[in-house]
Amino acid sequence: MADPNSCKCNRWMVSLAKTFELDQFDNLYRRGVQCISEEEYSRIPQLRHREDALACLIGKLLLRHAAKKFTGCEWKDIKFEKTEKGKPYLASPAGTTFGLNITHQGDYVAFASSCSSKVGVDFMRLDTERNNQTADEYINSMASQASPEELRMMRSQPTEAMKMTVFYRYWCLKEAYLKATGEGILQDLSRVDFRVNPSDRYKHGCFVTSTYVNLDGEKQDGWIFEETFADLKHSAAVCKERKLPRTCIFKKDEDAKIFFSRVTLENLLEGAEIINSMQNNAEEAIEGFRQKPKRAF
């Protein structure tokens, strides 16, 4: 039985590359697709690349794994639905007050949860290839989605790599914020204006919480942003509500830090149950997966 008074804040990530290397990958994939509902599985065969199909499966399993862990609900009774703007939420068991969110970028599928109902997570792979464009050229091509202050910060960095790192930092923050608010994609992202502290040690190993956001010029005081790195090539941002219940670790300790911990497909299937039994132990599903082309990370 799950403890209703326990903190629900977790940060998990699953490496796609490491998952493909598992000795029992085929068997785990077969089991995984049968441990999600038929409706949840229906999108996976439509995805073109293996990495996207695997990421989709892992994302579904992350949400279910968390729901079972936090509520103690039977696996078969867990059900997710989507808001009008496409954000998944836990419909069964009903009446939960914690928030869950996932993202897929680069090599990772990542998960964040919060003791309050609204949370958003995003990862960004720090790519160096930009279609033969310089950092300034790439930033100029995306300028309409940034505020004047964000553009100033990007362009003022001393190296190409630092300019792009700041660009990805802002993009990661914006995605996490929009996921938390449930607004989805805004036509004009320049309305969302992030202000970062230039003295922040923004690099692998950091845990930055000083950043804040303005929306249409007005500071949004109801949100806290956690900025970290998954590894040297992936930045991460979590947006959570400032108002938290007293049972939350962040309420008890304002200096608390939760970094992303690695979990595996095997971990996610512990305690999972088959709810969508497929013929021949999902042979058709694994064969369809094998026929998909691979995408380079």
C-alpha positions in Angstrom: 0.0 0.0 0.0 1.4 3.4 -1.0 1.9 6.0 1.7 -0.5 8.9 0.9 1.6 11.3 2.9 4.9 10.5 1.2 6.7 13.0 -1.1 5.8 12.3 -4.8 8.8 14.2 -6.3 10.9 12.0 -8.5 13.3 12.5 -11.4 14.0 9.5 -13.6 15.6 9.0 -17.0 16.0 6.0 -19.3 18.8 5.8 -21.9 17.6 4.4 -25.3 21.1 3.4 -26.3 21.6 1.4 -23.1 18.2 -0.2 -23.5 19.0 -1.5 -27.0 22.1 -3.1 -25.5 20.2 -5.2 -22.9 20.8 -8.9 -23.4 17.1 -9.7 -23.0 15.9 -6.7 -25.1 13.5 -8.6 -27.4 11.9 -10.4 -24.4 11.6 -7.2 -22.5 10.1 -5.4 -25.5 7.5 -8.2 -26.0 6.5 -8.0 -22.4 6.5 -4.2 -22.4 4.0 -3.8 -25.3 1.7 -6.2 -23.5 1.9 -4.3 -20.2 0.3 -1.2 -21.8 -3.3 -0.9 -23.0 -4.3 -1.6 -26.6 -5.1 2.1 -27.0 -1.6 3.1 -25.6 0.1 0.7 -27.9 -1.8 1.8 -31.0 0.5 4.7 -31.8 3.8 2.7 -31.6 3.4 0.8 -34.9 2.8 4.1 -36.7 6.1 5.6 -35.7 8.8 5.4 -38.3 12.0 4.9 -36.4 12.9 2.3 -33.8 14.2 4.9 -31.3 10.8 6.8 -31.4 8.8 3.6 -31.0 11.0 2.5 -28.0 10.8 6.0 -26.5 7.0 5.9 -26.8 6.8 2.6 -25.0 9.2 3.6 -22.3 7.2 6.8 -21.8 3.9 4.9 -21.3 5.7 2.5 -18.8 7.2 5.4 -16.9 3.8 6.9 -16.3 2.2 3.6 -15.3 5.2 2.7 -13.0 4.9 6.0 -11.2 1.1 5.8 -10.9 1.4 2.3 -9.3 4.2 3.4 -7.0 2.4 6.5 -5.8 -1.1 5.1 -5.4 -0.7 1.4 -4.9 -3.4 0.9 -7.6 -3.6 -2.4 -9.5 -1.7 -2.1 -12.8 -4.8 -3.0 -14.8 -6.8 -0.3 -13.2 -4.5 2.5 -14.1 -5.8 4.7 -16.9 -4.4 7.9 -18.5 -6.4 10.4 -20.6 -5.4 13.7 -22.3 -6.6 17.2 -21.8 -8.0 19.2 -24.7 -4.5 20.5 -25.4 -3.0 17.0 -25.3 -1.3 16.8 -21.9 -1.6 13.3 -20.3 -3.1 13.1 -16.9 -4.0 10.2 -14.5 -7.7 9.5 -14.8 -7.8 6.3 -12.8 -7.4 6.2 -9.8 -9.3 9.5 -9.7 -8.8 12.3 -7.3 -5.0 12.3 -7.2 -3.2 15.6 -6.5 0.3 14.9 -7.7 1.6 15.7 -11.2 3.4 13.6 -13.7 5.2 14.5 -17.0 7.5 12.9 -19.5 9.8 14.0 -22.3 11.9 12.4 -25.0 14.9 14.1 -26.5 18.2 12.8 -27.8 19.2 9.6 -26.0 16.8 9.9 -23.1 13.2 9.4 -22.1 12.8 11.5 -18.9 10.2 11.7 -16.2 9.4 14.2 -13.5 6.7 14.2 -10.8 5.6 16.8 -8.2 3.5 16.8 -5.1 1.4 19.4 -6.8 -0.7 18.7 -9.9 1.3 20.8 -12.4 4.8 19.9 -13.5 6.7 19.9 -16.7 10.0 18.4 -17.8 12.2 18.9 -20.8 15.6 17.6 -22.0 17.6 19.2 -24.8 20.5 17.4 -26.6 23.3 19.9 -27.0 23.8 19.4 -30.7 26.8 20.8 -32.5 25.5 20.2 -36.1 23.4 23.1 -37.3 23.1 22.6 -41.1 26.4 24.4 -41.7 25.1 27.5 -39.9 27.2 29.4 -37.4 25.7 29.9 -33.9 24.7 33.4 -34.7 23.0 32.4 -37.9 21.1 29.6 -36.2 20.1 31.9 -33.3 18.9 34.6 -35.9 16.8 32.0 -37.6 15.0 31.3 -34.3 15.0 34.9 -33.1 11.2 35.4 -33.4 10.8 32.8 -30.6 13.0 34.6 -28.1 12.7 37.8 -26.1 15.1 40.7 -26.6 16.9 39.8 -23.3 17.2 36.1 -24.2 18.7 37.1 -27.6 21.1 39.4 -25.9 22.3 36.7 -23.5 22.7 34.2 -26.4 24.6 36.5 -28.7 26.9 37.9 -25.9 28.5 34.5 -25.2 32.2 34.4 -26.1 32.2 31.0 -28.0 30.0 29.2 -30.5 29.5 26.3 -28.0 28.4 28.7 -25.2 26.0 30.5 -27.5 24.3 27.3 -28.4 24.3 26.0 -24.9 22.4 29.2 -23.8 20.0 28.8 -26.7 19.2 25.2 -25.6 18.9 26.3 -22.0 16.2 28.8 -22.9 14.4 26.3 -25.2 14.5 23.6 -22.5 13.0 26.1 -19.9 10.2 27.2 -22.3 9.2 23.6 -23.1 9.1 22.7 -19.4 7.0 25.8 -18.6 4.5 25.2 -21.3 4.1 21.5 -20.3 3.5 22.5 -16.7 0.9 25.1 -17.5 -0.7 22.8 -20.0 -0.8 25.4 -22.6 1.0 23.3 -25.2 2.6 25.1 -28.1 2.4 28.9 -28.2 2.5 30.7 -31.6 4.7 33.4 -30.1 7.3 32.0 -27.7 8.9 35.4 -27.3 6.0 36.2 -24.9 7.7 33.7 -22.5 10.8 35.6 -21.3 13.2 33.8 -19.0 15.6 35.7 -16.9 18.7 33.8 -15.8 21.4 34.8 -13.3 24.6 35.3 -15.3 26.7 34.2 -12.3 25.0 30.7 -12.3 27.4 27.9 -12.8 25.3 26.4 -15.6 27.2 23.1 -16.4 27.1 19.4 -15.7 26.6 18.8 -12.0 24.7 22.1 -11.4 21.3 22.4 -9.7 20.1 25.9 -10.5 16.8 27.3 -9.1 17.4 31.1 -9.5 15.8 31.4 -12.9 12.4 33.1 -13.2 10.0 33.8 -16.1 7.9 36.8 -17.3 4.8 36.3 -19.4 3.8 39.3 -21.5 6.1 41.4 -19.3 4.7 40.2 -16.0 6.7 38.1 -13.6 5.1 34.7 -12.9 5.8 34.1 -9.2 3.9 30.8 -9.0 6.6 28.7 -10.5 10.0 27.3 -9.6 12.5 26.0 -12.2 15.1 23.3 -11.6 18.0 23.3 -14.1 20.4 20.4 -14.3 22.1 18.1 -16.8 21.5 14.5 -17.5 25.1 14.2 -18.8 27.6 16.3 -20.7 25.4 16.3 -23.8 21.9 16.7 -22.4 20.5 19.7 -20.4 17.3 19.3 -18.3 14.7 21.6 -16.9 11.8 21.0 -14.5 9.0 23.5 -13.9 6.9 23.0 -10.8 4.4 25.0 -8.8 5.8 27.0 -5.9 2.9 26.1 -3.7 3.5 22.6 -2.3 2.0 20.5 0.5 3.9 20.1 3.8 4.7 16.5 3.0 6.9 17.5 0.0 10.6 17.3 0.4 11.0 20.7 -1.2 8.6 22.2 1.4 10.5 20.7 4.3 13.9 21.7 2.9 14.2 24.7 0.5 17.8 23.6 -0.4 16.8 20.0 -1.4 18.1 18.7 -4.7 16.8 15.8 -6.7 18.9 14.9 -9.7 17.8 12.6 -12.5 18.5 9.0 -11.7 18.9 6.3 -14.3 16.3 3.6 -14.4 16.0 0.7 -16.9 13.3 -1.0 -18.9 13.7 -3.9 -16.5 13.0 -1.6 -13.5 9.8 -0.3 -15.2 8.5 -3.8 -15.8 9.0 -4.9 -12.1 5.4 -5.3 -10.8 3.9 -4.7 -14.2 1.1 -6.9 -15.4 0.1 -8.0 -18.9 -3.1 -6.2 -19.8 -3.0 -6.5 -23.6 -2.1 -10.1 -24.3 -0.9 -10.5 -27.9 -0.7 -13.6 -30.1 2.5 -15.6 -30.1 3.9 -13.5 -27.2 3.8 -10.3 -29.3 5.9 -11.8 -32.2 4.2 -9.5 -34.7 5.0 -6.5 -32.5 8.7 -7.3 -32.2 9.0 -8.1 -35.9 7.4 -4.8 -36.9 9.8 -3.1 -34.5 12.8 -4.8 -36.1 11.7 -3.6 -39.5 11.8 0.1 -38.6 15.0 2.0 -39.6 17.3 3.2 -36.8 17.8 6.9 -36.2 21.3 8.2 -35.3 21.4 9.7 -31.8 
